[in-house]
Amino acid sequence: MVFINLRWSSNMHLIQLVYASRLVGDESVLHSIHSHAVRNNTAHVITGKLLYCSGRFLQVLEGEPAQVHRTFEHIKADPRHSDVTLLMEQAISERAYAHWNMGFRHVQEQELEQYPAYKAYFKDDFSALQIQPLIALEIINTFV
Ligand SMILES: Cc1cc2nc3c(=O)[nH]c(=O)nc-3n(C[C@H](O)[C@H](O)[C@H](O)COP(=O)(O)O)c2cc1C
C-alpha cells in the first residue's frame, strides 16, 4: 500500500525541507518521537531522516508540499524541542529517501571523534543559523 502511494507521489510536485533544533528535557523521549514520526509519516507519505546527537536534532523531510508544511507546523509547535531553525526548503524531482518513512539514528558523541569537521555543529554554543544546509544533509547522510 505504501509502495503504491510512493509511486503515485513520485509524479507529483515534491519538496525537501531541512531543519535543526535542540532537545528540551531528557533523551527518554527519543523513542516516542521516532515511533510517532514513522506512524504519521507513513500515513502522510512523508519520507526522510532524523538524526539526534548531543542535544541537537537535524531532520530532512520530503513529500508533497501541503503534507510537509503541515507536518513541519506540528513539529515546530512540539515542546520536546526548541530553536527550530529552517535551514533549507527546495523543490525536488524525486525522493532521496523513498524507503524511509523516517530513518533515525542517535549518534553518540564519541562517534564524532572520527569526523572532526562535524564536531563544532554539536557544540552547545553553536547557532543553528551557522549550519550550512548542505553540510546538515551531509551529516545526516553520513550517520543515518
Ligand atoms: C525532533 C522531532 C522530530 C519529529 N518528526 C516528526 C515527523 O517526521 N513526523 C511527524 O508526524 N511528527 C514528528 N514529530 C512529532 C510532532 O512534533 C508531533 O508530535 C506529531 O506530529 C503529533 O502527532 P499526533 O497528533 O498524531 O500525536 C517530531 C517531533 C520532534 C521533537
The ligand as a Gaussian input file, in Angstrom:
#p B3LYP/6-31G(d) Opt

LIG

0 1
 C       12.692000      16.335000      16.589000
 C       11.286000      15.939000      16.246000
 C       11.012000      15.347000      15.023000
 C        9.718000      14.992000      14.672000
 N        9.479000      14.448000      13.455000
 C        8.209000      14.178000      13.101000
 C        7.916000      13.670000      11.813000
 O        8.796000      13.436000      10.978000
 N        6.612000      13.433000      11.509000
 C        5.592000      13.651000      12.388000
 O        4.434000      13.430000      12.054000
 N        5.857000      14.101000      13.627000
 C        7.123000      14.367000      14.003000
 N        7.382000      14.834000      15.251000
 C        6.250000      14.878000      16.215000
 C        5.413000      16.111000      16.010000
 O        6.078000      17.201000      16.566000
 C        4.058000      15.939000      16.690000
 O        4.211000      15.477000      17.993000
 C        3.212000      14.927000      15.946000
 O        3.125000      15.257000      14.595000
 C        1.794000      14.928000      16.543000
 O        1.143000      13.811000      16.020000
 P       -0.167000      13.214000      16.717000
 O       -1.181000      14.336000      16.743000
 O       -0.550000      12.076000      15.858000
 O        0.241000      12.775000      18.107000
 C        8.670000      15.208000      15.610000
 C        8.949000      15.799000      16.851000
 C       10.238000      16.160000      17.168000
 C       10.508000      16.792000      18.509000

